Amino acid sequence: MTSSRPTAIVSGTTASSSAMNTALGIAGGFYVVSQLAPSAVASISANSVFTSAAWAYRIIGDLNCSAGGVLTFNLRAAGADITTAASYKTNGSVLNSGAVAAWQFSTTYWQIGSTGAESISFDMMIYRPYETAVTRATWLAGNGTGLNQWAAAGSQTSVATADGFSIGITSGTMTGDIAIHAVRGDK
């Protein structure tokens, strides 16, 4: 039996979605760019993960926090956080013990959520961070007690070209896992 599929697919030798895309002769795809494993730190950075090769990124995190605090997210350029005053707009809603409340901030970071000495998980999409345009993001987050759930969107209006990000907690430390995926394809 013959196959019209590329040999790498038939033999099972492709090791990643990026290799699969190459084998298929396509440029698009969703693939892991990097992974982080913070261990008892107040913040962690990922530099040089955003490039012109992708137009969107998905960042997934599951963190255990040692104390109560706000989980913050900053875009980075050339190894430094972009912290332009009130340039990060966060809008959304929080479900807190059964009550829904509006959530709106203009700060020097995106507020992903807040937590006590427990876990917080989030799933974030960032759109066009490497372009000199307003960077946008959407995210969902929830804490370990299940009492607080966030659904939010944000924009970063300093129109700087971002090539990375940092995540921090305003009190205590965090330990866990963060995965960064890229979405490539025709624009």
C-alpha positions in Angstrom: 0.0 0.0 0.0 1.4 3.4 -0.9 0.7 6.7 0.8 0.7 10.2 -0.5 1.5 11.5 3.0 5.0 12.8 3.7 7.4 10.1 5.0 7.9 11.8 8.3 4.2 11.4 9.1 4.0 7.8 7.9 7.0 6.7 9.8 6.0 8.7 12.9 9.2 10.6 13.1 7.8 14.1 13.5 8.6 15.3 17.0 6.5 18.4 17.2 3.7 20.3 15.5 6.3 22.6 14.0 8.0 19.6 12.4 4.6 18.3 11.3 3.9 21.7 9.6 7.2 21.5 7.8 6.5 17.9 6.7 3.1 19.0 5.4 4.6 22.1 3.7 2.5 24.6 5.6 3.4 27.6 7.6 0.5 27.8 10.1 0.0 25.9 13.3 -0.2 25.9 17.0 2.9 24.9 18.8 4.8 25.1 22.1 7.3 28.0 22.2 8.5 27.7 25.7 7.7 26.4 29.2 8.5 28.0 32.6 8.5 26.3 36.0 8.6 29.0 38.7 9.7 27.6 42.1 9.1 29.8 45.2 9.6 33.1 43.3 7.8 36.4 43.3 8.0 36.8 39.5 9.3 35.0 36.4 10.1 36.3 33.0 10.0 34.9 29.5 12.2 36.9 27.1 12.4 36.6 23.3 9.3 34.3 23.0 7.2 36.6 20.8 8.4 37.0 17.2 7.0 38.1 13.8 6.4 34.5 12.9 3.2 34.3 15.0 0.3 36.6 15.4 -1.2 35.3 18.6 0.0 33.4 21.7 -1.7 31.3 24.3 -0.3 31.3 27.8 -1.5 28.7 30.2 -0.6 28.7 33.9 -1.2 26.7 37.0 0.4 28.3 40.1 0.4 27.7 43.8 0.8 30.9 45.8 2.2 31.2 49.3 0.2 34.2 50.3 -2.6 36.5 49.2 -1.9 38.8 46.4 -2.6 40.0 42.8 -1.3 38.0 39.9 0.2 40.5 37.5 1.2 40.3 33.8 3.6 42.6 32.0 4.7 42.7 28.4 8.5 43.0 28.0 10.8 44.5 25.4 14.5 43.9 25.2 14.5 42.2 28.6 12.6 44.9 30.6 9.0 45.2 31.7 6.8 47.7 29.8 5.4 49.6 32.8 4.0 52.8 31.2 1.7 54.5 33.6 -2.0 53.4 33.2 -1.2 51.8 29.8 -2.7 48.4 30.7 -6.5 48.4 30.6 -8.2 45.5 32.2 -12.0 45.0 31.9 -14.1 42.0 32.9 -16.2 40.4 35.6 -15.5 38.4 38.6 -17.7 35.8 40.1 -17.0 36.0 43.9 -18.9 33.6 46.1 -21.9 33.6 43.8 -22.1 37.4 43.2 -20.9 38.9 39.9 -19.1 42.2 39.9 -17.5 44.4 37.2 -13.8 44.5 37.2 -11.9 47.5 35.6 -8.4 48.7 36.1 -5.9 51.1 34.4 -2.5 50.3 35.8 1.1 49.4 34.9 0.2 45.7 34.4 -2.7 43.4 33.6 -4.4 42.0 36.7 -4.9 38.3 35.9 -6.7 37.7 39.2 -6.1 37.6 42.9 -5.6 34.7 45.3 -4.8 33.7 48.8 -2.4 31.0 49.9 -3.8 28.7 47.3 -3.6 27.9 43.6 -4.6 30.1 40.7 -5.0 28.8 37.1 -5.3 30.9 34.0 -5.7 30.6 30.2 -4.7 33.7 28.3 -4.7 34.7 24.6 -2.5 37.6 23.5 -2.9 39.1 20.1 -0.1 40.8 18.0 2.4 41.6 20.8 5.3 41.8 18.4 3.7 44.5 16.3 3.8 48.2 16.9 0.1 48.4 17.6 -2.1 48.1 20.6 -1.7 44.6 22.1 -4.9 42.9 23.2 -5.5 39.9 25.4 -8.4 37.8 26.8 -8.2 35.5 29.7 -10.1 33.3 32.2 -8.8 32.6 35.7 -9.9 30.7 38.8 -8.6 30.2 42.2 -8.1 27.0 44.1 -11.1 27.4 46.4 -13.5 27.8 43.4 -15.0 30.9 45.0 -13.4 33.4 42.6 -13.6 33.1 38.8 -12.4 35.9 36.4 -13.3 36.5 32.8 -11.4 39.5 31.4 -9.9 41.3 28.5 -7.2 43.9 28.3 -5.3 46.2 26.0 -1.8 47.7 26.3 -1.8 51.1 24.8 1.9 52.1 24.8 2.2 50.5 21.3 5.6 49.1 22.1 6.9 46.0 20.3 6.9 43.3 22.9 9.1 40.2 22.7 8.3 38.6 26.0 6.4 38.9 29.3 6.7 38.6 33.1 4.2 37.2 35.6 4.4 38.2 39.3 2.5 38.0 42.5 2.3 41.1 44.7 2.6 39.2 48.0 4.4 35.9 48.7 5.8 33.6 46.1 4.5 31.2 43.4 5.4 27.7 42.3 4.0 25.9 39.3 3.9 25.6 35.5 3.4 28.0 32.6 3.3 27.0 28.9 3.6 29.4 26.0 2.0 28.4 22.6 2.2 30.3 19.4 -0.4 30.5 16.7 1.1 30.9 13.2 -0.7 31.3 9.9 -1.6 33.7 7.1 -2.7 37.1 8.4 
